[in-house]
Amino acid sequence: MPETAVTLNESESRYEISVDGALAGFAEFQRRPGTILFIHTEVDPAFQGQGLASQLAAGALADAAASGDTIVPYCPYINRYLRTHEVPGAKVRFPAPTPEETDGASAPTGAAGTTTPKDSE
């Protein structure tokens, strides 16, 4: 069975997943004081269909939660993952939906994006 590992590559501002030592994918982020914004997740086509994106998300989000930073999932994959999986200790602030995500309707007003996965169930 192939060996997978999720590691933080701080100099590239991303978490990486490798399979038997080969880079298979990454989740890019930006840091702000007290916050980590996940902006893009990608798995190399040669490695797709093996559940690596989910493993990458789990590892990256567990590490981000352990740091105590608030996670803001701008990346659609990370956003969906957080809405369907429990990440112990994670503080999450969901971004307000874009007009495209709400079928052209305007984004909600008020304290948008302040729910956690438990609040949205």
GROMACS elastic network, one bead per residue, 0.5 to 0.9 nm:
[ bonds ]
;  ai    aj funct       b0    kb
    2    19     6  0.62538   500
    2    20     6  0.58682   500
    3    18     6  0.80358   500
    3    19     6  0.55828   500
    3    20     6  0.50802   500
    3    21     6  0.79554   500
    4    17     6  0.67728   500
    4    18     6  0.54579   500
    4    20     6  0.62903   500
    4    21     6  0.78306   500
    4    52     6  0.84783   500
    4    55     6  0.87465   500
    5    16     6  0.80104   500
    5    17     6  0.55002   500
    5    18     6  0.53866   500
    5    19     6  0.68230   500
    5    20     6  0.83538   500
    5    21     6  0.82142   500
    5    55     6  0.88262   500
    5    56     6  0.84560   500
    5    59     6  0.86961   500
    6    15     6  0.67041   500
    6    16     6  0.55001   500
    6    18     6  0.66208   500
    6    26     6  0.88636   500
    6    55     6  0.78000   500
    6    56     6  0.60848   500
    6    59     6  0.59515   500
    6    60     6  0.71874   500
    7    14     6  0.86718   500
    7    15     6  0.55728   500
    7    16     6  0.53305   500
    7    17     6  0.64943   500
    7    18     6  0.82833   500
    7    56     6  0.89261   500
    7    59     6  0.80183   500
    7    60     6  0.78503   500
    8    11     6  0.88929   500
    8    12     6  0.88771   500
    8    13     6  0.80085   500
    8    14     6  0.62788   500
    8    16     6  0.63343   500
    8    60     6  0.76703   500
    8    63     6  0.85668   500
    9    12     6  0.55743   500
    9    13     6  0.61311   500
    9    14     6  0.54369   500
    9    15     6  0.56946   500
    9    16     6  0.68153   500
   10    14     6  0.62997   500
   10    15     6  0.78384   500
   11    14     6  0.79559   500
   12    15     6  0.85017   500
   12    28     6  0.80558   500
   13    27     6  0.86005   500
   13    28     6  0.59301   500
   13    29     6  0.56352   500
   13    30     6  0.65226   500
   13    31     6  0.81919   500
   14    26     6  0.62809   500
   14    27     6  0.53213   500
   14    29     6  0.56108   500
   14    30     6  0.83438   500
   14    38     6  0.88092   500
   14    60     6  0.87773   500
   15    25     6  0.84919   500
   15    26     6  0.54196   500
   15    27     6  0.51643   500
   15    28     6  0.65354   500
   15    29     6  0.80747   500
   15    56     6  0.75538   500
   15    57     6  0.88359   500
   15    59     6  0.83966   500
   15    60     6  0.60203   500
   16    23     6  0.70122   500
   16    24     6  0.75735   500
   16    25     6  0.57825   500
   16    27     6  0.65188   500
   16    28     6  0.86613   500
   16    56     6  0.71405   500
   16    60     6  0.83816   500
   17    22     6  0.84230   500
   17    23     6  0.61467   500
   17    24     6  0.56706   500
   17    25     6  0.53175   500
   17    26     6  0.60529   500
   17    27     6  0.86724   500
   17    43     6  0.86190   500
   17    52     6  0.74813   500
   17    53     6  0.84689   500
   17    55     6  0.80436   500
   17    56     6  0.58584   500
   17    59     6  0.88889   500
   18    21     6  0.54120   500
   18    22     6  0.50613   500
   18    24     6  0.50511   500
   18    25     6  0.70191   500
   18    26     6  0.89095   500
   19    22     6  0.52230   500
   19    23     6  0.65987   500
   19    24     6  0.62798   500
   19    47     6  0.85673   500
   20    23     6  0.86123   500
   21    24     6  0.88958   500
   23    26     6  0.81537   500
   23    44     6  0.83175   500
   24    42     6  0.86214   500
   24    43     6  0.58331   500
   24    44     6  0.54566   500
   24    45     6  0.85893   500
   24    46     6  0.79562   500
   24    47     6  0.60938   500
   24    48     6  0.86551   500
   24    52     6  0.79871   500
   25    41     6  0.75346   500
   25    42     6  0.53855   500
   25    44     6  0.56694   500
   25    47     6  0.81807   500
   25    52     6  0.78034   500
   25    53     6  0.75303   500
   25    56     6  0.78232   500
   26    40     6  0.81400   500
   26    41     6  0.57246   500
   26    42     6  0.55338   500
   26    43     6  0.65730   500
   26    44     6  0.88754   500
   26    53     6  0.83957   500
   26    56     6  0.72894   500
   27    38     6  0.70434   500
   27    39     6  0.75350   500
   27    40     6  0.56357   500
   27    42     6  0.64688   500
   27    43     6  0.88233   500
   27    53     6  0.88036   500
   27    56     6  0.73886   500
   27    57     6  0.75405   500
   27    60     6  0.76533   500
   27    75     6  0.87210   500
   27    78     6  0.86332   500
   28    37     6  0.85297   500
   28    38     6  0.59977   500
   28    39     6  0.57361   500
   28    40     6  0.51525   500
   28    41     6  0.62408   500
   28    42     6  0.86285   500
   28    75     6  0.88061   500
   29    36     6  0.65242   500
   29    37     6  0.52902   500
   29    39     6  0.54309   500
   29    40     6  0.71785   500
   30    35     6  0.84433   500
   30    36     6  0.58427   500
   30    37     6  0.51200   500
   30    38     6  0.66244   500
   30    39     6  0.73590   500
   31    34     6  0.78781   500
   31    35     6  0.59381   500
   31    37     6  0.62495   500
   31    38     6  0.88564   500
   32    36     6  0.61389   500
   32    37     6  0.76917   500
   33    36     6  0.81610   500
   33    69     6  0.82086   500
   34    68     6  0.75762   500
   34    70     6  0.62051   500
   34    71     6  0.89841   500
   35    68     6  0.85960   500
   35    71     6  0.59801   500
   35    72     6  0.71843   500
   36    64     6  0.73531   500
   36    69     6  0.62383   500
   36    70     6  0.61885   500
   36    71     6  0.51328   500
   36    72     6  0.62142   500
   36    73     6  0.84870   500
   37    70     6  0.83825   500
   37    71     6  0.60227   500
   37    73     6  0.59417   500
   37    74     6  0.66556   500
   37    75     6  0.84927   500
   38    41     6  0.80710   500
   38    71     6  0.73922   500
   38    72     6  0.62517   500
   38    74     6  0.56625   500
   38    75     6  0.56776   500
   38    78     6  0.71232   500
   38    79     6  0.86870   500
   39    72     6  0.87175   500
   39    73     6  0.68160   500
   39    74     6  0.50522   500
   39    76     6  0.82524   500
   39    78     6  0.84808   500
   40    74     6  0.76291   500
   40    76     6  0.78239   500
   40    77     6  0.80003   500
   40    78     6  0.82045   500
   41    53     6  0.76914   500
   41    56     6  0.87817   500
   41    57     6  0.84628   500
   41    75     6  0.66969   500
   41    76     6  0.84250   500
   41    77     6  0.68332   500
   41    78     6  0.74784   500
   42    45     6  0.89801   500
   42    53     6  0.74917   500
   43    46     6  0.82580   500
   43    47     6  0.66149   500
   43    48     6  0.62582   500
   43    52     6  0.73176   500
   43    53     6  0.64492   500
   44    47     6  0.54927   500
   44    48     6  0.64860   500
   45    48     6  0.51276   500
   45    49     6  0.86173   500
   46    49     6  0.88960   500
   47    50     6  0.65462   500
   47    51     6  0.88990   500
   47    52     6  0.75402   500
   48    51     6  0.73038   500
   48    52     6  0.71231   500
   48    53     6  0.81340   500
   49    52     6  0.75968   500
   49    53     6  0.89488   500
   50    53     6  0.82319   500
   51    54     6  0.55393   500
   51    55     6  0.64869   500
   51    56     6  0.87777   500
   52    56     6  0.59392   500
   52    57     6  0.84583   500
   53    56     6  0.50034   500
   53    57     6  0.60757   500
   53    58     6  0.85407   500
   53    77     6  0.84214   500
   54    57     6  0.50773   500
   54    58     6  0.60856   500
   54    59     6  0.86022   500
   54    77     6  0.89891   500
   54    78     6  0.89348   500
   54    81     6  0.76183   500
   55    58     6  0.51137   500
   55    59     6  0.61749   500
   55    60     6  0.85127   500
   56    59     6  0.52891   500
   56    60     6  0.59877   500
   56    61     6  0.83495   500
   57    60     6  0.52109   500
   57    61     6  0.58100   500
   57    62     6  0.82565   500
   57    77     6  0.84425   500
   57    78     6  0.64852   500
   57    81     6  0.72863   500
   57    82     6  0.88619   500
   58    61     6  0.53804   500
   58    62     6  0.59884   500
   58    63     6  0.86028   500
   58    81     6  0.84583   500
   58    85     6  0.87495   500
   58    87     6  0.76177   500
   59    62     6  0.52181   500
   59    63     6  0.62660   500
   59    64     6  0.86414   500
   60    63     6  0.52492   500
   60    64     6  0.61584   500
   60    65     6  0.85930   500
   61    65     6  0.59237   500
   61    66     6  0.84354   500
   61    71     6  0.80172   500
   61    78     6  0.86318   500
   61    82     6  0.86982   500
   61    87     6  0.69689   500
   61    90     6  0.76189   500
   62    65     6  0.51064   500
   62    66     6  0.61718   500
   62    67     6  0.87757   500
   62    87     6  0.63684   500
   62    88     6  0.72789   500
   62    89     6  0.81050   500
   62    90     6  0.75237   500
   63    66     6  0.50812   500
   63    67     6  0.64371   500
   64    67     6  0.51963   500
   64    68     6  0.69071   500
   64    69     6  0.64256   500
   64    70     6  0.80282   500
   64    71     6  0.71393   500
   64    90     6  0.75861   500
   65    68     6  0.53834   500
   65    69     6  0.64190   500
   65    70     6  0.75048   500
   65    71     6  0.75140   500
   65    87     6  0.75193   500
   65    88     6  0.73268   500
   65    89     6  0.55806   500
   65    91     6  0.67953   500
   65    92     6  0.89425   500
   66    69     6  0.78855   500
   66    88     6  0.87109   500
   66    89     6  0.69037   500
   66    90     6  0.75919   500
   67    70     6  0.88444   500
   68    71     6  0.89776   500
   68    89     6  0.78976   500
   68    90     6  0.75159   500
   68    91     6  0.74966   500
   69    90     6  0.81590   500
   69    91     6  0.71036   500
   69    92     6  0.88658   500
   70    90     6  0.72269   500
   70    92     6  0.55095   500
   70    93     6  0.67513   500
   71    90     6  0.72182   500
   71    91     6  0.60491   500
   71    93     6  0.61661   500
   71    94     6  0.81058   500
   72    75     6  0.87918   500
   72    79     6  0.82570   500
   72    91     6  0.88176   500
   72    92     6  0.59986   500
   72    93     6  0.51501   500
   72    94     6  0.56860   500
   72    95     6  0.66320   500
   72   113     6  0.89368   500
   73    76     6  0.72292   500
   73    77     6  0.83828   500
   73    78     6  0.57130   500
   73    80     6  0.87076   500
   73    82     6  0.80762   500
   73    92     6  0.78948   500
   73    93     6  0.75783   500
   73    94     6  0.61801   500
   73    95     6  0.69864   500
   74    77     6  0.86673   500
   74    78     6  0.75176   500
   74    79     6  0.66262   500
   74    94     6  0.78285   500
   74    95     6  0.66327   500
   75    78     6  0.53947   500
   75    79     6  0.60452   500
   75    80     6  0.86973   500
   76    80     6  0.61562   500
   76    81     6  0.85256   500
   77    80     6  0.52456   500
   77    81     6  0.61130   500
   77    82     6  0.86856   500
   78    82     6  0.61537   500
   78    83     6  0.86394   500
   79    82     6  0.53302   500
   79    83     6  0.64017   500
   79    84     6  0.89275   500
   79    94     6  0.75082   500
   80    83     6  0.50982   500
   80    84     6  0.63661   500
   80    85     6  0.85669   500
   81    84     6  0.53148   500
   81    85     6  0.58046   500
   81    86     6  0.87831   500
   82    85     6  0.53294   500
   82    86     6  0.68664   500
   82    87     6  0.73679   500
   82    92     6  0.82730   500
   82   116     6  0.87241   500
   82   117     6  0.66651   500
   83    86     6  0.80392   500
   83   116     6  0.83222   500
   83   117     6  0.53774   500
   83   118     6  0.86479   500
   83   120     6  0.79699   500
   83   121     6  0.87677   500
   84   117     6  0.76540   500
   85   117     6  0.81059   500
   86    90     6  0.84192   500
   86   117     6  0.75071   500
   86   118     6  0.85261   500
   87    90     6  0.55991   500
   87    91     6  0.89495   500
   90   116     6  0.87283   500
   91   116     6  0.71320   500
   92   113     6  0.87684   500
   92   114     6  0.76486   500
   92   115     6  0.72150   500
   92   116     6  0.54850   500
   92   117     6  0.77431   500
   93   112     6  0.88457   500
   93   113     6  0.54063   500
   93   115     6  0.61798   500
   93   116     6  0.66224   500
   94    97     6  0.85961   500
   94   112     6  0.78522   500
   94   114     6  0.61807   500
   94   115     6  0.65998   500
   94   116     6  0.74968   500
   95    98     6  0.87969   500
   95   112     6  0.70635   500
   95   114     6  0.79969   500
   96   107     6  0.66029   500
   96   108     6  0.72579   500
   96   109     6  0.89361   500
   96   112     6  0.54362   500
   96   113     6  0.51702   500
   96   114     6  0.89225   500
   97   100     6  0.79538   500
   97   101     6  0.58257   500
   97   102     6  0.67435   500
   97   106     6  0.88041   500
   97   107     6  0.59730   500
   97   108     6  0.78887   500
   97   112     6  0.86321   500
   97   113     6  0.83096   500
   98   101     6  0.52058   500
   98   102     6  0.66075   500
   98   103     6  0.89598   500
   98   104     6  0.82127   500
   98   105     6  0.87052   500
   98   106     6  0.78245   500
   98   107     6  0.63232   500
   99   102     6  0.51307   500
   99   103     6  0.62751   500
   99   105     6  0.55300   500
   99   106     6  0.55997   500
   99   107     6  0.61474   500
  100   103     6  0.52937   500
  100   104     6  0.52690   500
  100   105     6  0.78614   500
  101   104     6  0.72740   500
  101   105     6  0.84753   500
  102   105     6  0.53557   500
  102   106     6  0.72906   500
  102   107     6  0.73097   500
  103   106     6  0.87866   500
  104   107     6  0.88016   500
  105   108     6  0.88667   500
  106   109     6  0.87041   500
  107   112     6  0.84913   500
  108   111     6  0.85572   500
  108   112     6  0.64781   500
  109   112     6  0.63446   500
  111   114     6  0.62530   500
  112   115     6  0.80878   500
  113   116     6  0.85564   500
  115   118     6  0.78860   500
  115   119     6  0.55947   500
  115   120     6  0.66259   500
  116   119     6  0.51929   500
  116   120     6  0.66021   500
  117   120     6  0.53296   500
  117   121     6  0.67092   500
  118   121     6  0.55353   500
